[in-house]
């Protein structure tokens, strides 16, 4: 887990790039949802993780989805900022 200073530094470091990339795509980023098949797999792995039943391979897969989710959350936060500023 990132520390507050690390998270702040990361946010400050990527904000200008994300703003440039998301300027015309903020609505699409905010409405993004994984397809039902992928969401089902993530839910399955999350359940197995909670129960302590993941294999080594499943844990690696699940950790990849968790990292992707964190990245998507960063994109969404920046998209929300862009929409607030442009309103």
C-alpha positions as CSV (number, residue, x, y, z in Angstrom):
1,X,0.0,0.0,0.0
2,X,1.3,3.4,-0.9
3,X,2.0,6.0,1.7
4,X,0.3,9.4,1.6
5,X,3.4,11.2,0.4
6,X,4.0,8.5,-2.2
7,X,0.4,8.7,-3.4
8,X,0.5,12.5,-3.6
9,X,3.7,12.5,-5.5
10,X,2.4,9.9,-8.0
11,X,-0.8,11.9,-8.4
12,X,1.1,15.1,-9.0
13,X,3.5,13.4,-11.4
14,X,0.9,11.8,-13.7
15,X,-1.9,14.5,-13.4
16,X,-0.7,16.6,-16.4
17,X,-0.4,13.6,-18.7
18,X,-3.7,12.2,-17.7
19,X,-5.5,15.5,-18.1
20,X,-4.1,15.7,-21.7
21,X,-5.2,12.2,-22.5
22,X,-8.6,12.4,-20.8
23,X,-9.7,15.8,-21.8
24,X,-12.1,14.6,-24.5
25,X,-12.6,11.1,-23.0
26,X,-13.6,11.8,-19.4
27,X,-17.2,10.6,-19.8
28,X,-16.1,7.4,-21.4
29,X,-13.6,6.7,-18.6
30,X,-16.3,7.3,-16.0
31,X,-18.8,5.0,-17.7
32,X,-16.3,2.2,-18.3
33,X,-17.3,-1.2,-16.8
34,X,-15.6,-4.6,-17.4
35,X,-17.5,-7.0,-19.6
36,X,-19.7,-9.5,-17.6
37,X,-17.4,-12.4,-18.2
38,X,-14.4,-10.6,-16.8
39,X,-16.3,-9.2,-13.9
40,X,-17.5,-12.8,-13.1
41,X,-13.9,-14.0,-13.1
42,X,-12.8,-11.1,-10.8
43,X,-15.7,-11.9,-8.5
44,X,-14.8,-15.6,-8.4
45,X,-11.2,-14.8,-7.5
46,X,-12.2,-12.3,-4.9
47,X,-14.4,-14.8,-3.2
48,X,-11.7,-17.5,-3.3
49,X,-9.2,-14.9,-1.9
50,X,-11.6,-14.1,1.0
51,X,-11.8,-17.8,1.8
52,X,-8.0,-18.3,1.4
53,X,-8.5,-20.7,-1.5
54,X,-6.5,-19.2,-4.3
55,X,-3.8,-21.2,-6.0
56,X,-0.5,-19.5,-6.7
57,X,-1.5,-18.8,-10.3
58,X,-4.9,-17.5,-9.3
59,X,-3.3,-15.2,-6.7
60,X,-1.1,-13.7,-9.4
61,X,-4.0,-13.3,-11.7
62,X,-6.1,-11.7,-9.0
63,X,-3.3,-9.3,-8.0
64,X,-3.1,-8.2,-11.7
65,X,-6.8,-7.4,-11.6
66,X,-6.4,-5.5,-8.3
67,X,-3.5,-3.4,-9.9
68,X,-5.7,-2.7,-13.0
69,X,-8.6,-1.6,-10.7
70,X,-6.3,0.8,-8.9
71,X,-5.2,2.2,-12.3
72,X,-8.8,2.6,-13.4
73,X,-9.6,4.4,-10.1
74,X,-6.8,6.9,-10.8
75,X,-8.1,7.5,-14.3
76,X,-11.7,8.0,-13.0
77,X,-10.5,10.4,-10.3
78,X,-8.7,12.5,-12.9
79,X,-11.7,12.3,-15.3
80,X,-13.9,13.6,-12.5
81,X,-11.5,16.5,-11.9
82,X,-11.5,17.4,-15.6
83,X,-15.3,17.4,-15.7
84,X,-15.5,19.6,-12.6
85,X,-13.0,22.1,-14.0
86,X,-14.6,22.3,-17.4
87,X,-18.1,22.7,-16.0
